[in-house]
Amino acid sequence: MPQASVKRLIETEKKNLVDLVLDIDKYSNFIPYCMDSKVYERNDKGDNIFIIADLTIGKGIFKDTYKSDVRYNKKDDTIYVTNIDGPLKYLENKWNFTQKKNITEVCFEVDFELKNKFLNILMIKSFTYGLNRIADAFQKRAEDLFVNTQNKV
């Protein structure tokens, strides 16, 4: 139901950003409303990495956990995520990374629907705001880890 995309230009190599997105265990350290994250499986098979992980999202007493299937395609530098279990009726999100010189364009697309119709209506109203906060958090984390440290050297 809610569907949107955001783009960011970040002054670092594509590999750094892919690694950041795939480091799901650290999401709760910097992503708004992410209370916990846990990777159950991570398999590196040739041109792909397959990950099964949980994210606990919420604020205060309102929280829920959903399980995701995360697939990274090394050939085209895309990460595709779908839900396996939890409060989501469906989830599809895709990350694309394109590097030009020392700048990487990150495009994040997301489409989802909650099982709870009332919560789904609330999410639609704040969806774009939340998506931008998440994208901003990834960008700030990348700049703290890669850009700001490069400039200090």
N, C-alpha and C positions, 0 to 999 in steps of 0.2 A: 504494500500500500504506500507507505512513504518511500520515495525514491529521489535520490539526488546524487550529485557528484561535486567534488572539490579538487582543485589543482593547487599545487605549491611548487615553487622553484627553490631548490636548496643547493647551496654551494658546497657540494661534496660528491664523492663518487657514488654511482648507483649501487655498488656492492654494499657500501655502508648502510644505505637506506633499506635495502632488502634484508640485511642482517638485523637491523633494528625492528622491522615489522615482524620478522620470524622469531624474535626473542620474546615470545609471548609471556614467559615466566616473569618478566619485569614490567608488564603493563600496569600493574597496580601502583608502581612507583611514580608514574607520570600521567596516566590517562584519567581525565575527570570521570567520576562515577564508577570507575573500575575498582572494586573493593578487593578482588583476589583473582588470581589466574593460576592455572595448573596445566602442564603438558603431561599427557598420559603416554603418548607414543610419538616418536619422531623417527622416520625411516628415510634415508637418503638412497634413492634407487636411480642410478644413472642420471637422466636429465630432469628428474623430479625429486622433490622433498615432500613427504606426506606427514602431516601432524594432526593428532587428535588432542584437543584441548578444551578446558572449561574456562569460562569467564563469569565472574560474579559481578553483576552490575547493579547499582542502586545508590540510595542516599538514605542515611538514617536507618529506620526500621524497614524501609521499603527496599528489598533487594531480591534478586533472582539469579539463578545460575543457568547458563545454557552451554551445551556441548557443541563444538564446531569441528568440521572437517576442513583442514587448511591444506591447500596444494600449491606448491611453488614450481613453476615451469622454468627451468634454467635457460632454455633456448630463447624464449620470448620475454623473459623477465616479467612474468605476471604471477600474482598470487590470487587464488580464487578460494573463497570461503563460503561454505554452506552450513546450515545448522543440522545437527543430528538429533538433539533432544533439548527440552527446556520450554520456556514460555513463548517461544517463537513458532508461529504457524509455518513460516519459511524465512530464510535469510539467504541472500546472495550478495556478496561484495567482492569487488575486484580491485586489485592494485596494479597499476602499470608504472613502469620506471623507464624513462628515456634520458640518457646522458648526452649532453652536448658540451664538449670541452670540460670545464670543471663544475658545471651546473647540471643538476638532475631534476627533471620535471617528474613530479609524482602526481598521479591521477588516482583518486579513490572514489569508486562508485559503490553505492549501497542501495539495496532494495530489501525491505522486510515487512512482515506483518506479525503482530502479536496475536496469540490465541484469544486473549481477553479483549473483547470489543471496546469496552470503556477505556481501558488503558491505551488501546490503539488510537482512539480519538485524541487522547491527551498527548500522545507521542507525536502525532501529525502536527499539532500546533507548535511544538518546541523542537521539531526534528532538525530543521536547518541550523538553528542555533547550536544544538548539541553536536551536530556533525562538524560544524566549523570549530567548535571548542576542541574536539578530538583531533582534527587536522592541525590546529594550532599547537596542541600538546606534542604531537609527533614532530612538527617542525622545530619547536623549541628544544625538544630532547636531542634531535639531530644536530642542531646548531651548538648546543652545549657539549655534545660528545665529539663532534667532528669539525665544525667550522671555527668555533671560538678557540679550540685547542690548537688548530693549525695556525691561526693568526697570532698566537702567543709565542710560537717558536721562532 
